Amino acid sequence: MVDWDLPGLFSRPQKGNGEPRAAVLAPLFEQDGDIRLVLTKRPMHMPTHPGDLAFPGGKPKPGESPVETALREAQEEVGIRPESVEVLGFLEEIHTVSYERMVVPVVGRLAQVPDLVPDPTEVARILLPTLTELRDQGRWRREDWNGHTLDFFELDGETLWGATARMVRQLLGLDS
């Protein structure tokens, strides 16, 4: 039996200030006795966070809730069908250095191993780390970056860092 204990989850998103918020989906699914997380690598031509590892997500359309935004963006970017996602909860809203909106992380469980189809205009690569490897504190490192302490995790020749690394660590309860 796979342990779905995710200590960093909240049952509802934080109350916003009325401004539209971006949203991302942290998609999780079971495979081979472990839980995998879907991450994407953004293409170098993207206007924000080029080349970074991220969750599928983006700006809301008028009137969309964070859940609706996250599910729509995940379908557009990697082909995850919204009806295949069970929303498990939310992480703390986060602000990124180069993006003006707050971002609401939505955590969802996929009903089965997904057939991921990346949109090449938004996704250069898909990575599927297990939660077991992401929980390995020995693989994380901390560095000072312009006066801020950031976490880094090397993954299949890529580096997970910044806002997405903070979200992953919160999801797994790695930060107190």
Biotite code that builds the C-alpha atoms (Angstrom):
import biotite.structure as struc

atoms = struc.array([
    struc.Atom([0.000, 0.000, 0.000], chain_id="A", res_id=1, res_name="MET", atom_name="CA", element="C"),
    struc.Atom([1.380, 3.406, -1.011], chain_id="A", res_id=2, res_name="VAL", atom_name="CA", element="C"),
    struc.Atom([1.568, 6.080, 1.720], chain_id="A", res_id=3, res_name="ASP", atom_name="CA", element="C"),
    struc.Atom([-0.305, 9.175, 0.572], chain_id="A", res_id=4, res_name="TRP", atom_name="CA", element="C"),
    struc.Atom([0.575, 11.187, 3.704], chain_id="A", res_id=5, res_name="ASP", atom_name="CA", element="C"),
    struc.Atom([1.258, 14.708, 2.433], chain_id="A", res_id=6, res_name="LEU", atom_name="CA", element="C"),
    struc.Atom([1.810, 16.851, 5.530], chain_id="A", res_id=7, res_name="PRO", atom_name="CA", element="C"),
    struc.Atom([2.001, 20.213, 3.760], chain_id="A", res_id=8, res_name="GLY", atom_name="CA", element="C"),
    struc.Atom([-1.578, 20.309, 2.462], chain_id="A", res_id=9, res_name="LEU", atom_name="CA", element="C"),
    struc.Atom([-4.335, 22.735, 3.382], chain_id="A", res_id=10, res_name="PHE", atom_name="CA", element="C"),
    struc.Atom([-7.987, 21.892, 2.769], chain_id="A", res_id=11, res_name="SER", atom_name="CA", element="C"),
    struc.Atom([-8.683, 25.154, 0.943], chain_id="A", res_id=12, res_name="ARG", atom_name="CA", element="C"),
    struc.Atom([-6.670, 27.879, -0.746], chain_id="A", res_id=13, res_name="PRO", atom_name="CA", element="C"),
    struc.Atom([-5.693, 30.920, 1.256], chain_id="A", res_id=14, res_name="GLN", atom_name="CA", element="C"),
    struc.Atom([-7.967, 33.916, 0.936], chain_id="A", res_id=15, res_name="LYS", atom_name="CA", element="C"),
    struc.Atom([-6.644, 36.244, -1.702], chain_id="A", res_id=16, res_name="GLY", atom_name="CA", element="C"),
    struc.Atom([-6.773, 40.016, -1.767], chain_id="A", res_id=17, res_name="ASN", atom_name="CA", element="C"),
    struc.Atom([-9.299, 40.055, -4.611], chain_id="A", res_id=18, res_name="GLY", atom_name="CA", element="C"),
    struc.Atom([-6.662, 40.138, -7.335], chain_id="A", res_id=19, res_name="GLU", atom_name="CA", element="C"),
    struc.Atom([-6.738, 37.310, -9.889], chain_id="A", res_id=20, res_name="PRO", atom_name="CA", element="C"),
    struc.Atom([-4.241, 34.624, -8.898], chain_id="A", res_id=21, res_name="ARG", atom_name="CA", element="C"),
    struc.Atom([-2.309, 32.275, -11.109], chain_id="A", res_id=22, res_name="ALA", atom_name="CA", element="C"),
    struc.Atom([-2.448, 28.581, -10.288], chain_id="A", res_id=23, res_name="ALA", atom_name="CA", element="C"),
    struc.Atom([-0.385, 25.456, -10.813], chain_id="A", res_id=24, res_name="VAL", atom_name="CA", element="C"),
    struc.Atom([-1.261, 21.788, -10.512], chain_id="A", res_id=25, res_name="LEU", atom_name="CA", element="C"),
    struc.Atom([1.081, 19.478, -8.598], chain_id="A", res_id=26, res_name="ALA", atom_name="CA", element="C"),
    struc.Atom([-0.087, 16.195, -10.178], chain_id="A", res_id=27, res_name="PRO", atom_name="CA", element="C"),
    struc.Atom([0.649, 12.964, -8.313], chain_id="A", res_id=28, res_name="LEU", atom_name="CA", element="C"),
    struc.Atom([0.093, 9.358, -9.374], chain_id="A", res_id=29, res_name="PHE", atom_name="CA", element="C"),
    struc.Atom([0.990, 5.850, -8.216], chain_id="A", res_id=30, res_name="GLU", atom_name="CA", element="C"),
    struc.Atom([3.401, 3.720, -10.218], chain_id="A", res_id=31, res_name="GLN", atom_name="CA", element="C"),
    struc.Atom([5.499, 0.702, -9.232], chain_id="A", res_id=32, res_name="ASP", atom_name="CA", element="C"),
    struc.Atom([4.806, 1.050, -5.504], chain_id="A", res_id=33, res_name="GLY", atom_name="CA", element="C"),
    struc.Atom([5.691, 4.737, -5.241], chain_id="A", res_id=34, res_name="ASP", atom_name="CA", element="C"),
    struc.Atom([4.097, 8.095, -5.885], chain_id="A", res_id=35, res_name="ILE", atom_name="CA", element="C"),
    struc.Atom([5.394, 10.163, -8.778], chain_id="A", res_id=36, res_name="ARG", atom_name="CA", element="C"),
    struc.Atom([5.143, 13.906, -9.259], chain_id="A", res_id=37, res_name="LEU", atom_name="CA", element="C"),
    struc.Atom([4.748, 15.523, -12.687], chain_id="A", res_id=38, res_name="VAL", atom_name="CA", element="C"),
    struc.Atom([7.197, 18.356, -13.326], chain_id="A", res_id=39, res_name="LEU", atom_name="CA", element="C"),
    struc.Atom([7.833, 20.160, -16.586], chain_id="A", res_id=40, res_name="THR", atom_name="CA", element="C"),
    struc.Atom([10.866, 21.946, -17.941], chain_id="A", res_id=41, res_name="LYS", atom_name="CA", element="C"),
    struc.Atom([9.921, 25.268, -19.482], chain_id="A", res_id=42, res_name="ARG", atom_name="CA", element="C"),
    struc.Atom([11.351, 25.993, -22.946], chain_id="A", res_id=43, res_name="PRO", atom_name="CA", element="C"),
    struc.Atom([14.071, 28.616, -23.229], chain_id="A", res_id=44, res_name="MET", atom_name="CA", element="C"),
    struc.Atom([11.817, 30.882, -25.325], chain_id="A", res_id=45, res_name="HIS", atom_name="CA", element="C"),
    struc.Atom([9.290, 31.410, -22.489], chain_id="A", res_id=46, res_name="MET", atom_name="CA", element="C"),
    struc.Atom([8.984, 35.018, -21.254], chain_id="A", res_id=47, res_name="PRO", atom_name="CA", element="C"),
    struc.Atom([9.106, 33.991, -17.565], chain_id="A", res_id=48, res_name="THR", atom_name="CA", element="C"),
    struc.Atom([11.189, 31.270, -15.914], chain_id="A", res_id=49, res_name="HIS", atom_name="CA", element="C"),
    struc.Atom([12.811, 29.991, -19.145], chain_id="A", res_id=50, res_name="PRO", atom_name="CA", element="C"),
    struc.Atom([14.441, 26.582, -18.678], chain_id="A", res_id=51, res_name="GLY", atom_name="CA", element="C"),
    struc.Atom([13.115, 26.186, -15.132], chain_id="A", res_id=52, res_name="ASP", atom_name="CA", element="C"),
    struc.Atom([11.417, 23.116, -13.740], chain_id="A", res_id=53, res_name="LEU", atom_name="CA", element="C"),
    struc.Atom([7.818, 23.898, -12.859], chain_id="A", res_id=54, res_name="ALA", atom_name="CA", element="C"),
    struc.Atom([4.356, 22.519, -12.354], chain_id="A", res_id=55, res_name="PHE", atom_name="CA", element="C"),
    struc.Atom([1.836, 22.954, -15.170], chain_id="A", res_id=56, res_name="PRO", atom_name="CA", element="C"),
    struc.Atom([-0.030, 26.195, -14.611], chain_id="A", res_id=57, res_name="GLY", atom_name="CA", element="C"),
    struc.Atom([-0.528, 29.793, -15.534], chain_id="A", res_id=58, res_name="GLY", atom_name="CA", element="C"),
    struc.Atom([-2.760, 32.839, -15.545], chain_id="A", res_id=59, res_name="LYS", atom_name="CA", element="C"),
    struc.Atom([-6.497, 32.589, -14.908], chain_id="A", res_id=60, res_name="PRO", atom_name="CA", element="C"),
    struc.Atom([-9.145, 33.331, -17.499], chain_id="A", res_id=61, res_name="LYS", atom_name="CA", element="C"),
    struc.Atom([-11.834, 35.778, -16.336], chain_id="A", res_id=62, res_name="PRO", atom_name="CA", element="C"),
    struc.Atom([-13.955, 34.249, -13.577], chain_id="A", res_id=63, res_name="GLY", atom_name="CA", element="C"),
    struc.Atom([-11.831, 31.095, -13.158], chain_id="A", res_id=64, res_name="GLU", atom_name="CA", element="C"),
    struc.Atom([-11.102, 29.706, -9.716], chain_id="A", res_id=65, res_name="SER", atom_name="CA", element="C"),
    struc.Atom([-7.548, 28.554, -8.924], chain_id="A", res_id=66, res_name="PRO", atom_name="CA", element="C"),
    struc.Atom([-8.660, 24.919, -9.321], chain_id="A", res_id=67, res_name="VAL", atom_name="CA", element="C"),
    struc.Atom([-10.189, 25.625, -12.732], chain_id="A", res_id=68, res_name="GLU", atom_name="CA", element="C"),
    struc.Atom([-7.044, 27.467, -13.838], chain_id="A", res_id=69, res_name="THR", atom_name="CA", element="C"),
    struc.Atom([-4.712, 24.687, -12.646], chain_id="A", res_id=70, res_name="ALA", atom_name="CA", element="C"),
    struc.Atom([-6.770, 21.942, -14.318], chain_id="A", res_id=71, res_name="LEU", atom_name="CA", element="C"),
    struc.Atom([-7.129, 23.837, -17.605], chain_id="A", res_id=72, res_name="ARG", atom_name="CA", element="C"),
    struc.Atom([-3.428, 24.639, -17.752], chain_id="A", res_id=73, res_name="GLU", atom_name="CA", element="C"),
    struc.Atom([-2.425, 21.031, -16.942], chain_id="A", res_id=74, res_name="ALA", atom_name="CA", element="C"),
    struc.Atom([-4.608, 19.803, -19.784], chain_id="A", res_id=75, res_name="GLN", atom_name="CA", element="C"),
    struc.Atom([-3.177, 22.381, -22.195], chain_id="A", res_id=76, res_name="GLU", atom_name="CA", element="C"),
    struc.Atom([0.463, 21.805, -21.220], chain_id="A", res_id=77, res_name="GLU", atom_name="CA", element="C"),
    struc.Atom([0.713, 18.033, -20.684], chain_id="A", res_id=78, res_name="VAL", atom_name="CA", element="C"),
    struc.Atom([-2.678, 16.529, -21.574], chain_id="A", res_id=79, res_name="GLY", atom_name="CA", element="C"),
    struc.Atom([-3.957, 15.713, -18.063], chain_id="A", res_id=80, res_name="ILE", atom_name="CA", element="C"),
    struc.Atom([-7.742, 15.411, -18.320], chain_id="A", res_id=81, res_name="ARG", atom_name="CA", element="C"),
    struc.Atom([-9.453, 17.486, -15.591], chain_id="A", res_id=82, res_name="PRO", atom_name="CA", element="C"),
    struc.Atom([-11.916, 14.686, -14.805], chain_id="A", res_id=83, res_name="GLU", atom_name="CA", element="C"),
    struc.Atom([-8.983, 12.376, -13.990], chain_id="A", res_id=84, res_name="SER", atom_name="CA", element="C"),
    struc.Atom([-7.814, 14.641, -11.130], chain_id="A", res_id=85, res_name="VAL", atom_name="CA", element="C"),
    struc.Atom([-8.953, 14.352, -7.521], chain_id="A", res_id=86, res_name="GLU", atom_name="CA", element="C"),
    struc.Atom([-8.043, 17.592, -5.756], chain_id="A", res_id=87, res_name="VAL", atom_name="CA", element="C"),
    struc.Atom([-6.321, 16.618, -2.498], chain_id="A", res_id=88, res_name="LEU", atom_name="CA", element="C"),
    struc.Atom([-5.669, 20.122, -1.199], chain_id="A", res_id=89, res_name="GLY", atom_name="CA", element="C"),
    struc.Atom([-3.596, 23.249, -1.557], chain_id="A", res_id=90, res_name="PHE", atom_name="CA", element="C"),
    struc.Atom([-0.176, 24.562, -0.614], chain_id="A", res_id=91, res_name="LEU", atom_name="CA", element="C"),
    struc.Atom([0.567, 28.073, 0.624], chain_id="A", res_id=92, res_name="GLU", atom_name="CA", element="C"),
    struc.Atom([0.282, 30.758, -2.012], chain_id="A", res_id=93, res_name="GLU", atom_name="CA", element="C"),
    struc.Atom([3.646, 31.762, -3.326], chain_id="A", res_id=94, res_name="ILE", atom_name="CA", element="C"),
    struc.Atom([5.128, 34.761, -5.092], chain_id="A", res_id=95, res_name="HIS", atom_name="CA", element="C"),
    struc.Atom([7.926, 34.362, -7.593], chain_id="A", res_id=96, res_name="THR", atom_name="CA", element="C"),
    struc.Atom([10.657, 36.859, -8.372], chain_id="A", res_id=97, res_name="VAL", atom_name="CA", element="C"),
    struc.Atom([9.695, 37.452, -11.998], chain_id="A", res_id=98, res_name="SER", atom_name="CA", element="C"),
    struc.Atom([5.910, 37.065, -11.869], chain_id="A", res_id=99, res_name="TYR", atom_name="CA", element="C"),
    struc.Atom([3.565, 39.765, -10.577], chain_id="A", res_id=100, res_name="GLU", atom_name="CA", element="C"),
    struc.Atom([0.703, 37.514, -9.430], chain_id="A", res_id=101, res_name="ARG", atom_name="CA", element="C"),
    struc.Atom([0.440, 35.272, -6.415], chain_id="A", res_id=102, res_name="MET", atom_name="CA", element="C"),
    struc.Atom([0.388, 31.591, -7.398], chain_id="A", res_id=103, res_name="VAL", atom_name="CA", element="C"),
    struc.Atom([-1.990, 29.058, -5.826], chain_id="A", res_id=104, res_name="VAL", atom_name="CA", element="C"),
    struc.Atom([-0.549, 25.512, -5.841], chain_id="A", res_id=105, res_name="PRO", atom_name="CA", element="C"),
    struc.Atom([-3.310, 22.899, -6.241], chain_id="A", res_id=106, res_name="VAL", atom_name="CA", element="C"),
    struc.Atom([-2.342, 19.310, -5.382], chain_id="A", res_id=107, res_name="VAL", atom_name="CA", element="C"),
    struc.Atom([-4.144, 16.591, -7.293], chain_id="A", res_id=108, res_name="GLY", atom_name="CA", element="C"),
    struc.Atom([-4.140, 12.810, -7.412], chain_id="A", res_id=109, res_name="ARG", atom_name="CA", element="C"),
    struc.Atom([-4.447, 11.277, -10.860], chain_id="A", res_id=110, res_name="LEU", atom_name="CA", element="C"),
    struc.Atom([-6.740, 8.275, -11.182], chain_id="A", res_id=111, res_name="ALA", atom_name="CA", element="C"),
    struc.Atom([-4.105, 6.301, -13.103], chain_id="A", res_id=112, res_name="GLN", atom_name="CA", element="C"),
    struc.Atom([-0.680, 6.597, -14.698], chain_id="A", res_id=113, res_name="VAL", atom_name="CA", element="C"),
    struc.Atom([-1.220, 9.486, -17.114], chain_id="A", res_id=114, res_name="PRO", atom_name="CA", element="C"),
    struc.Atom([-0.553, 9.456, -20.823], chain_id="A", res_id=115, res_name="ASP", atom_name="CA", element="C"),
    struc.Atom([1.323, 12.744, -20.840], chain_id="A", res_id=116, res_name="LEU", atom_name="CA", element="C"),
    struc.Atom([1.523, 14.689, -24.096], chain_id="A", res_id=117, res_name="VAL", atom_name="CA", element="C"),
    struc.Atom([3.651, 17.832, -23.774], chain_id="A", res_id=118, res_name="PRO", atom_name="CA", element="C"),
    struc.Atom([2.711, 20.945, -25.728], chain_id="A", res_id=119, res_name="ASP", atom_name="CA", element="C"),
    struc.Atom([6.099, 21.870, -27.257], chain_id="A", res_id=120, res_name="PRO", atom_name="CA", element="C"),
    struc.Atom([5.309, 25.585, -27.103], chain_id="A", res_id=121, res_name="THR", atom_name="CA", element="C"),
    struc.Atom([5.074, 25.371, -23.281], chain_id="A", res_id=122, res_name="GLU", atom_name="CA", element="C"),
    struc.Atom([6.974, 22.226, -22.265], chain_id="A", res_id=123, res_name="VAL", atom_name="CA", element="C"),
    struc.Atom([10.507, 21.216, -23.272], chain_id="A", res_id=124, res_name="ALA", atom_name="CA", element="C"),
    struc.Atom([10.586, 18.075, -21.117], chain_id="A", res_id=125, res_name="ARG", atom_name="CA", element="C"),
    struc.Atom([8.532, 16.137, -18.565], chain_id="A", res_id=126, res_name="ILE", atom_name="CA", element="C"),
    struc.Atom([10.166, 14.738, -15.433], chain_id="A", res_id=127, res_name="LEU", atom_name="CA", element="C"),
    struc.Atom([8.530, 12.194, -13.110], chain_id="A", res_id=128, res_name="LEU", atom_name="CA", element="C"),
    struc.Atom([10.484, 11.995, -9.849], chain_id="A", res_id=129, res_name="PRO", atom_name="CA", element="C"),
    struc.Atom([9.249, 9.739, -7.065], chain_id="A", res_id=130, res_name="THR", atom_name="CA", element="C"),
    struc.Atom([8.352, 11.193, -3.698], chain_id="A", res_id=131, res_name="LEU", atom_name="CA", element="C"),
    struc.Atom([10.856, 8.767, -2.180], chain_id="A", res_id=132, res_name="THR", atom_name="CA", element="C"),
    struc.Atom([13.739, 10.433, -4.026], chain_id="A", res_id=133, res_name="GLU", atom_name="CA", element="C"),
    struc.Atom([12.399, 13.936, -3.344], chain_id="A", res_id=134, res_name="LEU", atom_name="CA", element="C"),
    struc.Atom([12.164, 13.152, 0.403], chain_id="A", res_id=135, res_name="ARG", atom_name="CA", element="C"),
    struc.Atom([15.893, 12.282, 0.494], chain_id="A", res_id=136, res_name="ASP", atom_name="CA", element="C"),
    struc.Atom([17.277, 15.272, 2.427], chain_id="A", res_id=137, res_name="GLN", atom_name="CA", element="C"),
    struc.Atom([20.801, 14.276, 1.419], chain_id="A", res_id=138, res_name="GLY", atom_name="CA", element="C"),
    struc.Atom([20.028, 15.167, -2.199], chain_id="A", res_id=139, res_name="ARG", atom_name="CA", element="C"),
    struc.Atom([18.910, 18.703, -1.366], chain_id="A", res_id=140, res_name="TRP", atom_name="CA", element="C"),
    struc.Atom([21.362, 21.566, -0.954], chain_id="A", res_id=141, res_name="ARG", atom_name="CA", element="C"),
    struc.Atom([20.906, 25.134, 0.241], chain_id="A", res_id=142, res_name="ARG", atom_name="CA", element="C"),
    struc.Atom([22.648, 28.177, -1.173], chain_id="A", res_id=143, res_name="GLU", atom_name="CA", element="C"),
    struc.Atom([22.551, 31.905, -0.631], chain_id="A", res_id=144, res_name="ASP", atom_name="CA", element="C"),
    struc.Atom([21.211, 33.631, -3.726], chain_id="A", res_id=145, res_name="TRP", atom_name="CA", element="C"),
    struc.Atom([21.122, 37.437, -3.690], chain_id="A", res_id=146, res_name="ASN", atom_name="CA", element="C"),
    struc.Atom([20.508, 37.493, 0.058], chain_id="A", res_id=147, res_name="GLY", atom_name="CA", element="C"),
    struc.Atom([17.915, 34.696, 0.040], chain_id="A", res_id=148, res_name="HIS", atom_name="CA", element="C"),
    struc.Atom([18.431, 31.067, 1.039], chain_id="A", res_id=149, res_name="THR", atom_name="CA", element="C"),
    struc.Atom([17.248, 28.780, -1.751], chain_id="A", res_id=150, res_name="LEU", atom_name="CA", element="C"),
    struc.Atom([16.894, 25.003, -1.989], chain_id="A", res_id=151, res_name="ASP", atom_name="CA", element="C"),
    struc.Atom([18.229, 23.024, -4.947], chain_id="A", res_id=152, res_name="PHE", atom_name="CA", element="C"),
    struc.Atom([17.698, 19.411, -6.031], chain_id="A", res_id=153, res_name="PHE", atom_name="CA", element="C"),
    struc.Atom([19.509, 17.784, -8.965], chain_id="A", res_id=154, res_name="GLU", atom_name="CA", element="C"),
    struc.Atom([17.140, 15.657, -11.023], chain_id="A", res_id=155, res_name="LEU", atom_name="CA", element="C"),
    struc.Atom([17.936, 13.840, -14.269], chain_id="A", res_id=156, res_name="ASP", atom_name="CA", element="C"),
    struc.Atom([20.444, 16.465, -15.402], chain_id="A", res_id=157, res_name="GLY", atom_name="CA", element="C"),
    struc.Atom([18.154, 19.357, -14.418], chain_id="A", res_id=158, res_name="GLU", atom_name="CA", element="C"),
    struc.Atom([17.967, 21.516, -11.301], chain_id="A", res_id=159, res_name="THR", atom_name="CA", element="C"),
    struc.Atom([14.796, 21.969, -9.299], chain_id="A", res_id=160, res_name="LEU", atom_name="CA", element="C"),
    struc.Atom([14.996, 25.277, -7.449], chain_id="A", res_id=161, res_name="TRP", atom_name="CA", element="C"),
    struc.Atom([13.141, 28.483, -6.629], chain_id="A", res_id=162, res_name="GLY", atom_name="CA", element="C"),
    struc.Atom([9.390, 28.606, -6.106], chain_id="A", res_id=163, res_name="ALA", atom_name="CA", element="C"),
    struc.Atom([8.792, 25.067, -7.368], chain_id="A", res_id=164, res_name="THR", atom_name="CA", element="C"),
    struc.Atom([11.409, 23.661, -4.992], chain_id="A", res_id=165, res_name="ALA", atom_name="CA", element="C"),
    struc.Atom([9.723, 25.541, -2.115], chain_id="A", res_id=166, res_name="ARG", atom_name="CA", element="C"),
    struc.Atom([6.361, 24.051, -3.119], chain_id="A", res_id=167, res_name="MET", atom_name="CA", element="C"),
    struc.Atom([7.798, 20.515, -3.310], chain_id="A", res_id=168, res_name="VAL", atom_name="CA", element="C"),
    struc.Atom([9.452, 20.832, 0.103], chain_id="A", res_id=169, res_name="ARG", atom_name="CA", element="C"),
    struc.Atom([6.210, 22.165, 1.632], chain_id="A", res_id=170, res_name="GLN", atom_name="CA", element="C"),
    struc.Atom([4.193, 19.335, 0.046], chain_id="A", res_id=171, res_name="LEU", atom_name="CA", element="C"),
    struc.Atom([6.501, 16.751, 1.606], chain_id="A", res_id=172, res_name="LEU", atom_name="CA", element="C"),
    struc.Atom([6.767, 18.482, 4.989], chain_id="A", res_id=173, res_name="GLY", atom_name="CA", element="C"),
    struc.Atom([10.526, 18.961, 4.611], chain_id="A", res_id=174, res_name="LEU", atom_name="CA", element="C"),
    struc.Atom([10.482, 22.491, 5.989], chain_id="A", res_id=175, res_name="ASP", atom_name="CA", element="C"),
    struc.Atom([9.361, 23.140, 9.517], chain_id="A", res_id=176, res_name="SER", atom_name="CA", element="C"),
])
